[in-house]
Amino acid sequence: MRQEQVSGWERAACRGTDPDELFVEGAAQSSAKRICSGCVIKTECLAHALDQRIQHGVWGGMTERERRALLRRRPTVTSWRRLLEAARAEHERPVPAQHARVS
């Protein structure tokens, strides 16, 4: 894995996990996905798997089947990293005061 593709790899939630726990099939994938749930580099990890077309294992909280389905739905995406980073930036952008809900 190239350093510029997944920065902060040393902070990954799975860093100390036995790889055999992440490259599983069937119901065991749910446990692997839970490892990813609170990971600080989940988005970067998923983007790497999608951009590199990694076919096995749970990456960024998605199974290989889920990633294949996503790739089929969005065949024109040339950089998942750019797309996911833009989506995250949009999601994290503060809502202007005039659009904020008042309780």
C-alpha positions as a Markdown table, in Angstrom:
| # | Residue | x | y | z |
|---|---|---|---|---|
| 1 | Met | 0.0 | 0.0 | 0.0 |
| 2 | Arg | 1.4 | 3.4 | -1.0 |
| 3 | Gln | 1.8 | 5.9 | 1.8 |
| 4 | Glu | 0.0 | 8.7 | 0.0 |
| 5 | Gln | -3.1 | 6.6 | -0.6 |
| 6 | Val | -3.9 | 5.9 | 3.1 |
| 7 | Ser | -2.3 | 8.4 | 5.4 |
| 8 | Gly | -2.6 | 7.6 | 9.1 |
| 9 | Trp | -2.5 | 3.9 | 8.5 |
| 10 | Glu | -0.8 | 3.5 | 11.9 |
| 11 | Arg | -4.1 | 4.8 | 13.5 |
| 12 | Ala | -6.3 | 2.2 | 11.8 |
| 13 | Ala | -8.7 | 0.4 | 14.2 |
| 14 | Cys | -7.6 | -2.9 | 12.6 |
| 15 | Arg | -3.8 | -2.3 | 13.0 |
| 16 | Gly | -3.3 | -4.9 | 15.7 |
| 17 | Thr | -5.9 | -7.3 | 14.4 |
| 18 | Asp | -5.0 | -10.7 | 13.0 |
| 19 | Pro | -5.6 | -10.4 | 9.2 |
| 20 | Asp | -7.5 | -13.7 | 9.4 |
| 21 | Glu | -10.2 | -11.8 | 11.2 |
| 22 | Leu | -10.6 | -9.3 | 8.3 |
| 23 | Phe | -10.4 | -11.7 | 5.4 |
| 24 | Val | -13.4 | -13.9 | 6.3 |
| 25 | Glu | -16.6 | -15.0 | 4.6 |
| 26 | Gly | -20.3 | -15.2 | 5.5 |
| 27 | Ala | -21.5 | -14.3 | 8.9 |
| 28 | Ala | -18.0 | -13.6 | 10.2 |
| 29 | Gln | -17.9 | -10.5 | 8.1 |
| 30 | Ser | -20.2 | -8.7 | 10.5 |
| 31 | Ser | -17.5 | -9.0 | 13.2 |
| 32 | Ala | -14.9 | -7.7 | 10.8 |
| 33 | Lys | -17.2 | -4.7 | 9.9 |
| 34 | Arg | -17.6 | -3.9 | 13.6 |
| 35 | Ile | -13.8 | -3.4 | 13.9 |
| 36 | Cys | -14.1 | -0.7 | 11.2 |
| 37 | Ser | -17.2 | 1.1 | 12.7 |
| 38 | Gly | -15.3 | 3.6 | 14.7 |
| 39 | Cys | -12.1 | 3.8 | 12.7 |
| 40 | Val | -10.6 | 7.2 | 12.1 |
| 41 | Ile | -9.4 | 6.3 | 8.6 |
| 42 | Lys | -12.4 | 4.2 | 7.5 |
| 43 | Thr | -13.1 | 6.5 | 4.5 |
| 44 | Glu | -9.5 | 6.4 | 3.3 |
| 45 | Cys | -9.4 | 2.7 | 3.7 |
| 46 | Leu | -12.6 | 2.2 | 1.7 |
| 47 | Ala | -11.4 | 4.6 | -1.0 |
| 48 | His | -8.1 | 2.6 | -1.3 |
| 49 | Ala | -9.9 | -0.7 | -1.7 |
| 50 | Leu | -12.3 | 0.7 | -4.3 |
| 51 | Asp | -9.5 | 2.6 | -6.2 |
| 52 | Gln | -7.3 | -0.5 | -6.2 |
| 53 | Arg | -10.2 | -2.9 | -6.9 |
| 54 | Ile | -9.2 | -5.1 | -3.9 |
| 55 | Gln | -11.4 | -8.1 | -4.1 |
| 56 | His | -11.0 | -9.8 | -0.7 |
| 57 | Gly | -11.6 | -8.9 | 2.9 |
| 58 | Val | -13.4 | -6.1 | 4.7 |
| 59 | Trp | -12.1 | -2.7 | 3.9 |
| 60 | Gly | -13.5 | 0.6 | 5.3 |
| 61 | Gly | -16.4 | -1.3 | 6.7 |
| 62 | Met | -17.5 | -2.9 | 3.5 |
| 63 | Thr | -17.4 | -6.5 | 2.3 |
| 64 | Glu | -16.1 | -7.5 | -1.1 |
| 65 | Arg | -19.7 | -8.0 | -2.2 |
| 66 | Glu | -20.8 | -4.5 | -1.1 |
| 67 | Arg | -17.8 | -3.0 | -2.8 |
| 68 | Arg | -18.5 | -4.8 | -6.1 |
| 69 | Ala | -22.1 | -3.6 | -6.0 |
| 70 | Leu | -21.0 | 0.0 | -5.4 |
| 71 | Leu | -18.5 | -0.3 | -8.3 |
| 72 | Arg | -21.2 | -1.6 | -10.6 |
| 73 | Arg | -23.6 | 1.2 | -9.5 |
| 74 | Arg | -21.0 | 3.9 | -10.1 |
| 75 | Pro | -18.8 | 2.7 | -13.0 |
| 76 | Thr | -17.7 | 6.2 | -14.1 |
| 77 | Val | -16.0 | 7.1 | -10.8 |
| 78 | Thr | -12.3 | 7.5 | -11.6 |
| 79 | Ser | -11.1 | 8.4 | -8.1 |
| 80 | Trp | -13.1 | 7.1 | -5.1 |
| 81 | Arg | -10.6 | 8.9 | -2.8 |
| 82 | Arg | -11.5 | 12.3 | -4.3 |
| 83 | Leu | -15.3 | 11.4 | -4.3 |
| 84 | Leu | -15.3 | 10.2 | -0.7 |
| 85 | Glu | -13.2 | 13.1 | 0.6 |
| 86 | Ala | -15.5 | 15.6 | -1.1 |
| 87 | Ala | -18.6 | 13.9 | 0.3 |
| 88 | Arg | -17.0 | 13.9 | 3.8 |
| 89 | Ala | -16.1 | 17.6 | 3.5 |
| 90 | Glu | -19.7 | 18.4 | 2.4 |
| 91 | His | -21.1 | 16.4 | 5.3 |
| 92 | Glu | -18.8 | 18.0 | 7.9 |
| 93 | Arg | -19.5 | 21.6 | 6.6 |
| 94 | Pro | -21.3 | 23.7 | 9.2 |
| 95 | Val | -24.9 | 24.5 | 8.4 |
| 96 | Pro | -25.5 | 28.3 | 8.0 |
| 97 | Ala | -27.5 | 29.9 | 10.8 |
| 98 | Gln | -30.4 | 30.8 | 8.6 |
| 99 | His | -30.8 | 27.1 | 7.6 |
| 100 | Ala | -30.4 | 25.7 | 11.1 |
| 101 | Arg | -33.5 | 24.3 | 12.8 |
| 102 | Val | -34.7 | 26.0 | 15.9 |
| 103 | Ser | -36.2 | 23.8 | 18.6 |
